[in-house]
Each structure stands twice: as structure tokens, then as C-alpha cells.
Amino acid sequence: MKWFKDGLSAAAKWFFLGIGVSGIQKVRLRADLDGLTSGKGWILKNLSACKTAYFDRESVLLDKSNGEGLCWIDGFNFPSGEIELEIAASQQPVGITFHVRDEKNFDAVVFRTEQRGVGLVWFAEYVSRPSMPNSVIQRNLIDDLDSMKEGLFHARLVIDRNKLIVIVNRSNVPCLRVMEIDQRRKTGSVGIWVGKGTAGIFTGLKVKAVIKHVRI
């Protein structure tokens, strides 16, 4: 019986190591935003970057030279997972990008404001580039406006294969839920987008990529 127990223990060990079974690889990345200012590990298109302090947080200011601006992590592969970023609550349109192939091919969640009546309203938009046929595929009003008025707001994107949810300031209710994201790109890098005539301040970028694979 001892050989049986030893064999069973060894089998369990190999099973939990994932040998010969399907597995899921998780890659956690605390992205170094300093690389935006040093030019290491990031690709910048139509953007300048500099360090700044914002509400006592070490942050990065991204400013476009003309048109829209985009930057992304060089050589990073992100099919599914979670992205977190803290963004200055200004009135400038800014966004978090994923499945980035280049400056013309990417998906994004864009946060923007509009003047309605006597006040501002915030929207979260799911955008896919190039346009298909309209780059804004879905947009929702963000209800929790009080938490978006000043300082930094926290945005969390969860991408699970073809689905996307967006959560602001750790709310229990997503402000945007997309049941079918663009399937032209199923993987790509992660980055930051700023709109035309826009400068944005960002800090605290965290990425957890989930890469499904089969170990043999």
C-alpha cells in the first residue's frame, strides 16, 4: 500500500503542477509609468510625457502634440484579464486601451464629459479602432458623479474573452457592460489614450493578464 500512497501523492503533485492538464497562466504587471518619461518599455505616438505630482500622488502627465495621442507597453500580450488605472478627474476625454496592435488598431474605454443643462455629466464609452463603422460602439452614463468631480478616480476594466465590464471607484455596479467586444483583435498590448486637444494625468497602472494554454 505504501507504493500506492507514494504514487498517488506523486500523481497529485504532478497534477497540481499542471503537467499533462489544461491550465491558466496569470501574469501580474505593475506597469512602470516612469518608463513613459524615460522612454523605456513604452511606445509613444503623438504624445509627450513628464512626471508630475497630483493630489500628493506621483503621476505622469501625457500631452498630445496634435490630434489624438496613444501610448502602450512594448511587447506585452494581453488577451483577457484586468486593468486598473487612476485618472485625473478633468473634463478632458481620456481612456484606457487594450488589444493594441498599433496607433490605428486598438480597443479602448474612454471617459468624457458633456455639458447638459446646468451641469456636467460623465460617460464611459467602448471604442474600437479602426471604426466599425462607428468607433463608439456603446456608451453609458456614469451615475456616481460625486466621485468624479475632483482628484483622481479609479477605473477598472475586466475583459473576459468577448465581454467587458467597467467599474469606477470600486463601485458594486459596473458603469459599462459590453456583451460583445470587437473580435478582429483577440490580443494585443495595454496602454493609455488621450483625445484631440487633451492632456491627462495618470497613476497606479496595474495589469493582470490571463493567458489560457494547455500544458503537455
C-alpha positions, 0 to 999 in steps of 0.5 A: 500500500505504501507504493500506492500512497507514494504514487498517488501523492506523486500523481497529485503533485504532478497534477497540481503542477499542471503537467499533462492538464489544461491550465491558466497562466496569470501574469501580474504587471505593475506597469512602470509609468516612469518608463513613459518619461524615460522612454523605456518599455513604452511606445509613444505616438503623438504624445509627450510625457513628464512626471508630475505630482497630483493630489500628493500622488506621483503621476505622469502627465501625457500631452498630445502634440496634435490630434489624438495621442496613444501610448502602450507597453512594448511587447506585452500580450494581453488577451483577457484579464484586468486593468486598473488605472487612476485618472485625473478627474478633468473634463478632458476625454481620456481612456484606457486601451487594450488589444493594441496592435498599433496607433490605428488598431486598438480597443479602448474605454474612454471617459468624457464629459458633456455639458447638459443643462446646468451641469456636467455629466460623465460617460464611459464609452467602448471604442474600437479602432479602426471604426466599425463603422462607428468607433463608439460602439456603446456608451453609458452614463456614469451615475456616481458623479460625486466621485468624479468631480475632483482628484483622481478616480479609479477605473477598472476594466475586466475583459473576459474573452468577448465581454467587458465590464467597467467599474469606477471607484470600486463601485458594486455596479459596473458603469459599462457592460459590453456583451460583445467586444470587437473580435478582429483583435483577440490580443494585443498590448495595454496602454493609455489614450488621450483625445484631440486637444487633451492632456491627462494625468495618470497613476497606479497602472496595474495589469493582470493578464490571463493567458489560457494554454494547455500544458503537455 
